[in-house]
């Protein structure tokens, strides 16, 4: 298979490469945000467990609309 070396083809390839780099950068950014959010979630879970052990918070708080 022969690849064209025309200016139009090279321009299209350059555009595709730039788009791919942009997509990869966006994926990396989203992975960092997801990692940060996951870490925050784990910290909050540990804090809730610790507070529940110390009886600083109720075991199952009533939410608005709960009729118990």
C-alpha distances in whole Angstrom, upper triangle without the diagonal:
4,7,10,13,15,18,18,15,16,20,18,17,20,22,20,21,24,25,23,26,29,28,28,31,33,32,34,37,37,37,40,42,42,43,46,47,47,49,51,51,52,55,56,57,58,61,62,62,64,66,67,68,71,72,71,69,70,68,67,67,68,66,67,67,68,71,73
4,6,9,12,15,15,12,14,17,16,15,18,20,19,20,23,24,23,25,28,28,28,31,33,32,34,37,37,38,40,42,42,43,46,47,47,49,52,52,53,56,57,58,59,62,63,63,65,67,68,69,72,73,72,70,71,69,68,69,69,67,68,68,69,73,74
4,6,9,12,12,9,10,13,13,11,14,17,15,16,19,20,20,22,24,25,25,28,30,30,31,34,35,35,37,39,40,41,43,45,45,47,49,50,51,53,55,55,57,59,60,61,63,65,66,67,69,70,69,67,68,67,66,66,67,64,65,66,67,70,72
4,6,9,9,6,8,11,11,11,13,16,15,16,19,20,20,22,25,25,26,28,30,31,32,34,36,36,38,40,41,42,44,46,46,48,50,51,52,55,56,57,59,60,62,63,65,66,67,69,71,72,70,69,70,68,67,67,68,65,66,67,68,71,73
4,7,8,6,6,10,11,10,12,15,15,16,18,20,20,22,24,25,26,28,30,31,32,34,35,36,38,40,41,42,44,46,46,48,50,51,52,54,56,57,59,60,62,63,65,66,68,69,71,72,70,69,70,69,68,68,69,66,67,68,69,72,74
4,5,5,6,9,10,11,12,14,15,17,18,20,21,23,24,26,27,29,30,31,33,35,36,37,39,41,42,43,45,47,48,49,51,52,54,56,57,58,60,61,63,64,66,67,69,70,72,73,71,70,71,70,68,68,69,66,67,68,69,73,74
4,5,5,6,9,10,10,12,14,15,16,18,20,21,22,24,25,27,28,30,31,33,34,36,37,39,40,42,43,45,46,48,49,51,52,54,55,57,58,60,61,63,64,66,67,69,70,71,69,68,69,68,67,67,67,65,65,66,68,71,73
4,5,5,6,9,10,11,12,14,15,17,18,20,21,23,24,26,27,29,30,32,33,35,36,38,39,41,42,43,45,47,48,49,51,53,54,55,57,59,60,61,63,64,65,67,69,70,68,66,67,66,65,65,65,62,63,63,65,69,70
4,5,5,6,9,10,11,12,14,15,16,18,20,21,22,24,26,27,28,30,31,33,35,36,37,39,41,42,43,45,46,47,49,51,52,53,55,57,58,59,61,63,64,66,67,68,66,65,66,65,63,63,64,61,62,62,64,67,69
4,5,5,6,9,10,10,12,14,15,16,18,20,21,22,24,25,27,29,30,31,33,35,36,37,39,40,42,43,45,46,48,49,51,52,54,55,57,58,60,61,63,64,66,67,65,64,65,64,63,63,63,61,61,62,64,67,69
4,5,5,6,9,10,11,12,14,15,17,18,20,21,23,24,26,27,29,30,32,33,34,36,38,39,40,42,44,45,47,48,49,51,53,54,55,57,59,60,61,63,65,65,64,62,63,62,61,61,61,59,59,60,62,65,67
4,5,5,6,9,10,11,12,14,15,16,18,20,21,22,24,26,27,28,30,32,33,34,36,37,39,41,42,43,45,47,48,49,51,52,53,55,57,58,59,61,63,64,62,60,61,60,59,59,59,56,57,58,59,63,65
4,5,5,6,9,10,10,12,14,15,16,18,20,21,22,24,26,27,29,30,31,33,35,36,37,39,40,41,43,45,46,47,49,51,52,53,55,57,58,60,61,62,61,59,60,59,58,58,59,56,57,58,59,62,64
4,5,5,6,9,10,11,12,14,15,16,18,20,21,23,24,26,27,29,30,31,33,35,36,38,39,40,42,44,45,46,48,50,51,52,54,55,57,59,60,61,59,58,59,58,57,57,58,55,56,57,58,62,64
4,5,5,6,9,10,11,12,14,15,17,18,20,21,23,24,26,27,28,30,32,33,34,36,38,39,41,42,43,45,47,48,49,51,53,54,55,57,59,59,57,56,57,56,55,55,55,52,53,54,56,59,61
4,5,5,6,9,10,10,12,14,15,16,18,20,21,22,24,26,27,28,30,31,32,34,36,37,39,41,42,43,45,46,47,49,51,52,53,55,57,58,56,54,55,54,53,53,54,51,52,53,54,57,59
4,5,5,6,9,10,10,12,14,15,16,18,20,21,23,24,25,27,29,30,31,33,35,36,37,39,41,42,43,45,46,48,49,51,52,54,56,56,55,53,55,54,53,53,54,51,52,53,54,58,59
4,5,5,6,9,10,11,12,14,15,17,18,20,21,23,24,26,27,29,30,32,33,35,36,38,39,41,42,44,45,47,48,49,51,53,54,55,53,52,53,53,51,51,52,49,50,52,53,57,58
4,5,5,6,9,10,11,12,14,15,16,18,20,21,22,24,26,27,28,30,32,33,35,36,37,39,41,42,43,45,47,48,49,51,52,53,51,50,51,50,49,49,49,47,47,49,50,53,55
4,5,5,6,9,10,10,12,14,15,16,18,20,21,22,24,25,27,28,30,31,33,35,36,37,39,40,42,43,45,46,47,49,51,52,50,49,50,49,48,48,49,46,47,48,49,53,54
4,5,5,6,9,10,11,12,14,15,17,18,20,21,23,24,26,27,29,30,32,33,35,36,38,39,41,42,44,45,46,48,50,51,49,48,49,48,47,47,48,46,47,49,50,53,55
4,5,5,6,9,10,11,12,14,15,17,18,20,21,23,24,26,27,28,30,32,33,35,36,38,39,41,42,43,45,47,48,49,47,46,47,46,45,45,46,43,44,46,47,51,52
4,5,5,6,9,10,11,12,14,15,16,18,20,21,22,24,26,27,28,30,31,33,35,36,37,39,41,42,43,45,46,47,46,44,45,44,43,43,44,41,42,44,45,48,50
4,5,5,6,9,10,10,12,14,15,16,18,20,21,23,24,25,27,29,30,31,33,35,36,37,39,41,42,43,45,46,45,43,45,44,43,43,44,42,43,44,45,49,50
4,5,5,6,9,10,11,12,14,15,17,18,20,21,23,24,26,27,29,30,32,33,35,36,38,39,41,42,44,45,43,42,43,43,42,42,43,41,42,44,44,48,50
4,5,5,6,9,10,11,12,14,15,16,18,20,21,22,24,26,27,28,30,32,33,35,36,37,39,41,42,43,41,39,41,40,39,39,40,38,39,40,41,45,46
4,5,5,6,9,10,10,12,14,15,16,18,20,21,22,24,26,27,29,30,31,33,34,36,37,39,41,41,40,38,40,39,38,38,39,37,38,39,40,44,45
4,5,5,6,9,10,10,12,14,15,17,18,20,21,23,24,26,27,29,30,32,33,35,36,38,39,40,39,38,39,38,38,38,39,37,39,41,41,45,46
4,5,5,6,9,10,11,12,14,15,17,18,20,21,23,24,26,27,29,30,32,33,35,36,38,39,37,36,37,37,36,36,37,35,36,38,39,43,44
4,5,5,6,8,10,10,12,14,15,16,18,20,21,22,24,26,27,28,30,31,33,35,36,37,35,33,35,34,33,33,34,32,34,35,36,40,41
4,5,5,6,9,10,10,12,14,15,16,18,20,21,23,24,26,27,29,30,31,33,35,36,34,33,34,33,33,33,35,33,35,36,37,40,41
4,5,5,6,9,10,11,12,14,15,17,18,20,21,23,24,26,27,29,30,32,33,34,33,32,33,33,32,33,34,33,34,36,37,41,41
4,5,5,6,8,10,10,12,14,15,16,18,20,21,22,24,26,27,28,30,32,32,31,29,31,30,30,30,31,29,31,33,34,37,38
4,5,5,6,9,10,10,12,14,15,16,18,20,21,22,24,26,27,29,30,31,30,28,29,29,28,28,30,28,30,32,32,36,36
4,5,5,6,9,10,11,12,14,15,17,18,20,21,23,24,26,27,29,30,29,28,29,28,28,29,31,29,31,33,33,37,37
4,5,5,6,9,10,11,12,14,16,17,18,20,21,22,24,26,27,28,27,26,28,27,27,27,29,28,30,32,32,36,36
4,5,5,6,9,10,10,12,14,15,16,18,20,21,22,24,26,26,25,23,25,24,24,24,26,24,26,29,29,32,33
4,5,5,6,9,10,11,12,14,15,17,18,20,21,23,25,25,24,23,24,23,23,24,26,25,27,29,29,32,33
4,5,5,6,9,10,11,12,14,15,17,18,20,21,23,24,23,22,24,23,24,24,27,26,28,31,30,34,34
4,5,5,6,9,10,11,12,14,15,16,18,20,21,22,20,19,22,21,21,22,24,23,25,28,28,31,31
4,5,5,6,9,10,11,12,14,15,16,18,20,21,19,18,20,19,19,19,21,20,23,25,25,28,28
4,5,5,6,9,10,11,12,14,15,17,18,20,19,18,20,18,19,20,23,22,26,28,27,30,30
4,5,5,6,9,10,11,12,14,15,17,18,17,16,19,18,19,20,23,23,26,28,27,30,30
4,5,5,6,9,10,10,12,14,15,16,14,13,16,15,16,16,19,19,22,24,24,27,26
4,5,5,6,9,10,11,12,14,15,14,13,15,13,14,15,18,18,22,24,23,26,25
4,5,5,6,9,10,11,12,14,13,13,15,14,16,17,21,21,25,27,25,28,27
4,5,5,6,8,10,11,12,11,11,13,13,15,16,19,20,23,26,24,27,26
4,5,5,6,9,10,10,9,8,10,10,11,12,16,16,20,22,21,24,22
4,6,5,6,9,10,10,9,11,10,12,14,17,19,22,25,22,25,23
4,5,5,6,9,9,10,12,12,15,16,20,21,25,27,25,27,26
4,5,5,6,5,6,9,10,12,13,17,18,22,24,23,25,23
4,5,5,6,5,7,6,10,11,15,17,21,23,21,23,21
4,5,8,9,10,9,13,15,19,21,24,27,24,26,23
4,5,8,10,11,14,15,19,21,25,27,25,27,24
4,5,7,8,12,12,16,18,22,24,22,23,21
4,7,9,12,12,15,17,20,23,21,23,21
4,6,9,8,12,14,17,20,18,20,18
4,6,6,9,12,15,17,15,16,15
4,6,10,12,16,18,15,16,14
4,6,9,13,14,11,13,11
4,6,10,12,10,12,11
4,7,8,6,8,8
4,6,6,9,10
4,6,8,11
4,6,9
4,6
4
